[in-house]
Amino acid sequence: MNAPGHRYLSLGAGVQSTTLLLLAAQGTIPGFDAAIFADTSWEPAAVYRHLDRLTGIARSAGVEVVRVSTGDIRADALDPKHRFASMPLFTLGPNGERGMARRQCTGEYKIKPIKAEVRRRLGYPHPTRVPADVWAQMAIGISVDEIGRARDSDVGYMRNVHPLLDLGWRRTDCLRFLAEQGLGDTPKSSCVGCPFHDDSFWADLKAHSPAEWAAAVAFDRAIRNGSAKANADGHPLRGQFFLHRARVPLDEVVLRPRPRPADAPGCGPWTCPHNATTPVAAGRGEVA
C-alpha cells in the first residue's frame, strides 16, 4: 500500500479532536498537514472562541487550521430559495403522530465540505476523478468508549485512522489530558439549534447565553410548519416541527436538567452519537 500523500485531522473542536491536535503539536502522534473544521455557522460562541485558541496552538506547531463551509445552516433553513438539508426535528402529525425528520444536516454541512477540501488539496476537485493511488489519511477523534462509532471512509481518496484507539484512550483520559494542558474548559461541538440537545444544554444556554437562547427560540418558532422552501413551493407540512422532544415551543418547555456524565460524547462530522432516525413524515414538505 502506498503511503498517504497527506495527513489531515477532522477537527470538530470538541474534546477528542482537540486532544488529537494537542498530541500532534507535542509530537506524541504524527503531525497533520492541516486540521479541517467544517463550520455550520451556528456553533455556540464558546466553540468559536475555543477554535480561535486552537488555531494559535496549531500555528505554533506548524499545523494549519482551515475552516470550510457549505453555508449557514440556520439561514439556509429559513430561506425560501434554498434547498433545506433536513435536520432531525421532532414531528407532531395532525392526529398526534410523533416522529422525527430525516437527518441530512451532518452530511451536507459537515462531511461534504471536508471531502471537498481534501479533494482540493489532493489536486482533484469534484467532479475530477481521483486516481486510485492518490489518497489522504483522515484522523478522527474517536476514543475507546466510542469504538462502535469508528468507520472506514466511504471514498477511496480518504482513509480514516483513529489515533485515540491506538493509544487506548477513553474520553475521560482526554478530559484529564486537556485539564493538564489548561484546556479543561473545552466545549462540546454542536449546532446551537440541534434537536438532540438535552435539557441540561437548553437550561445552560437559557441561563448563560441569552442571545443564543433567543436565536434558538426564534428558529424553533420559524420552522414550526416546515422548511421555508417547501412552503414557498406549495408543499406545506401537514403537522408541525419542534426543536425539543416534548414537541411544544422551546420557550414553553419545562426544562429538567440532569447531571451529565463526563464521558458523554459530543458531535463531530463522522461521530454524531445519535443513530440515524427513521423518518416519520408529518406530511409533505418536511424535506426539500
Solvent accessible surface area in square Angstrom, and as a share of the most:
residue,aa,sasa,rsa
1,M,200,0.89
2,N,90,0.46
3,A,86,0.67
4,P,45,0.28
5,G,59,0.57
6,H,60,0.27
7,R,36,0.13
8,Y,1,0.00
9,L,0,0.00
10,S,5,0.03
11,L,1,0.00
12,G,7,0.07
13,A,0,0.00
14,G,12,0.11
15,V,5,0.03
16,Q,13,0.06
17,S,10,0.06
18,T,0,0.00
19,T,0,0.00
20,L,0,0.00
21,L,1,0.00
22,L,8,0.04
23,L,4,0.02
24,A,11,0.08
25,A,36,0.28
26,Q,95,0.42
27,G,61,0.59
28,T,80,0.46
29,I,14,0.07
30,P,90,0.57
31,G,43,0.42
32,F,12,0.05
33,D,73,0.38
34,A,0,0.00
35,A,0,0.00
36,I,0,0.00
37,F,0,0.00
38,A,1,0.01
39,D,23,0.12
40,T,3,0.01
41,S,48,0.31
42,W,13,0.04
43,E,6,0.03
44,P,14,0.09
45,A,44,0.34
46,A,39,0.31
47,V,0,0.00
48,Y,51,0.19
49,R,158,0.58
50,H,4,0.02
51,L,0,0.00
52,D,87,0.45
53,R,85,0.31
54,L,0,0.00
55,T,31,0.18
56,G,33,0.31
57,I,54,0.27
58,A,0,0.00
59,R,162,0.59
60,S,99,0.64
61,A,43,0.34
62,G,67,0.64
63,V,10,0.06
64,E,92,0.41
65,V,21,0.12
66,V,25,0.14
67,R,105,0.38
68,V,19,0.11
69,S,60,0.39
70,T,52,0.30
71,G,26,0.25
72,D,45,0.23
73,I,5,0.02
74,R,78,0.29
75,A,52,0.41
76,D,16,0.08
77,A,2,0.01
78,L,68,0.34
79,D,52,0.27
80,P,68,0.43
81,K,183,0.77
82,H,64,0.28
83,R,111,0.40
84,F,5,0.02
85,A,3,0.02
86,S,0,0.00
87,M,4,0.02
88,P,2,0.01
89,L,0,0.00
90,F,5,0.02
91,T,2,0.01
92,L,47,0.23
93,G,7,0.07
94,P,96,0.61
95,N,131,0.67
96,G,42,0.40
97,E,80,0.36
98,R,143,0.52
99,G,9,0.08
100,M,29,0.13
101,A,2,0.01
102,R,99,0.36
103,R,63,0.23
104,Q,55,0.24
105,C,17,0.10
106,T,23,0.13
107,G,35,0.34
108,E,34,0.15
109,Y,6,0.02
110,K,16,0.07
111,I,36,0.18
112,K,105,0.45
113,P,5,0.03
114,I,0,0.00
115,K,36,0.15
116,A,54,0.42
117,E,14,0.06
118,V,0,0.00
119,R,37,0.14
120,R,136,0.50
121,R,57,0.21
122,L,19,0.09
123,G,51,0.49
124,Y,61,0.23
125,P,71,0.44
126,H,145,0.65
127,P,113,0.71
128,T,66,0.38
129,R,181,0.66
130,V,18,0.10
131,P,39,0.25
132,A,83,0.65
133,D,90,0.47
134,V,39,0.22
135,W,12,0.04
136,A,0,0.00
137,Q,38,0.17
138,M,0,0.00
139,A,0,0.00
140,I,5,0.03
141,G,10,0.10
142,I,1,0.01
143,S,0,0.00
144,V,48,0.28
145,D,45,0.23
146,E,14,0.06
147,I,107,0.54
148,G,55,0.53
149,R,40,0.15
150,A,25,0.20
151,R,152,0.56
152,D,129,0.67
153,S,24,0.16
154,D,116,0.60
155,V,38,0.22
156,G,60,0.58
157,Y,20,0.07
158,M,1,0.01
159,R,78,0.29
160,N,20,0.10
161,V,37,0.21
162,H,25,0.11
163,P,9,0.06
164,L,0,0.00
165,L,41,0.21
166,D,125,0.65
167,L,69,0.34
168,G,45,0.43
169,W,56,0.20
170,R,111,0.40
171,R,5,0.02
172,T,51,0.30
173,D,38,0.20
174,C,0,0.00
175,L,54,0.27
176,R,135,0.49
177,F,19,0.08
178,L,1,0.01
179,A,62,0.48
180,E,123,0.55
181,Q,73,0.33
182,G,58,0.56
183,L,9,0.05
184,G,56,0.54
185,D,97,0.50
186,T,16,0.09
187,P,26,0.17
188,K,73,0.31
189,S,2,0.01
190,S,16,0.10
191,C,19,0.11
192,V,1,0.00
193,G,0,0.00
194,C,23,0.14
195,P,3,0.02
196,F,28,0.12
197,H,21,0.09
198,D,72,0.37
199,D,28,0.15
200,S,16,0.10
201,F,35,0.14
202,W,0,0.00
203,A,25,0.19
204,D,76,0.39
205,L,9,0.04
206,K,106,0.45
207,A,72,0.56
208,H,138,0.61
209,S,34,0.22
210,P,92,0.58
211,A,84,0.65
212,E,34,0.15
213,W,27,0.09
214,A,57,0.44
215,A,22,0.17
216,A,0,0.00
217,V,14,0.08
218,A,49,0.38
219,F,2,0.01
220,D,2,0.01
221,R,142,0.52
222,A,56,0.43
223,I,2,0.01
224,R,28,0.10
225,N,86,0.44
226,G,4,0.04
227,S,1,0.00
228,A,27,0.21
229,K,54,0.23
230,A,6,0.05
231,N,56,0.29
232,A,68,0.53
233,D,78,0.41
234,G,54,0.52
235,H,66,0.29
236,P,74,0.47
237,L,14,0.07
238,R,143,0.52
239,G,17,0.16
240,Q,68,0.30
241,F,1,0.00
242,F,6,0.02
243,L,0,0.00
244,H,15,0.06
245,R,130,0.47
246,A,44,0.34
247,R,27,0.10
248,V,56,0.32
249,P,41,0.26
250,L,1,0.01
251,D,71,0.37
252,E,118,0.53
253,V,19,0.11
254,V,104,0.60
255,L,35,0.18
256,R,165,0.60
257,P,75,0.47
258,R,190,0.69
259,P,135,0.85
260,R,109,0.40
261,P,87,0.55
262,A,68,0.53
263,D,60,0.31
264,A,21,0.16
265,P,49,0.31
266,G,18,0.17
267,C,37,0.22
268,G,7,0.06
269,P,8,0.05
270,W,49,0.17
271,T,16,0.09
272,C,24,0.14
273,P,45,0.28
274,H,66,0.29
275,N,134,0.69
276,A,83,0.65
277,T,38,0.22
278,T,111,0.64
279,P,62,0.39
280,V,66,0.38
281,A,64,0.50
282,A,8,0.06
283,G,9,0.09
284,R,145,0.53
285,G,10,0.09
286,E,22,0.10
287,V,29,0.16
288,A,58,0.45
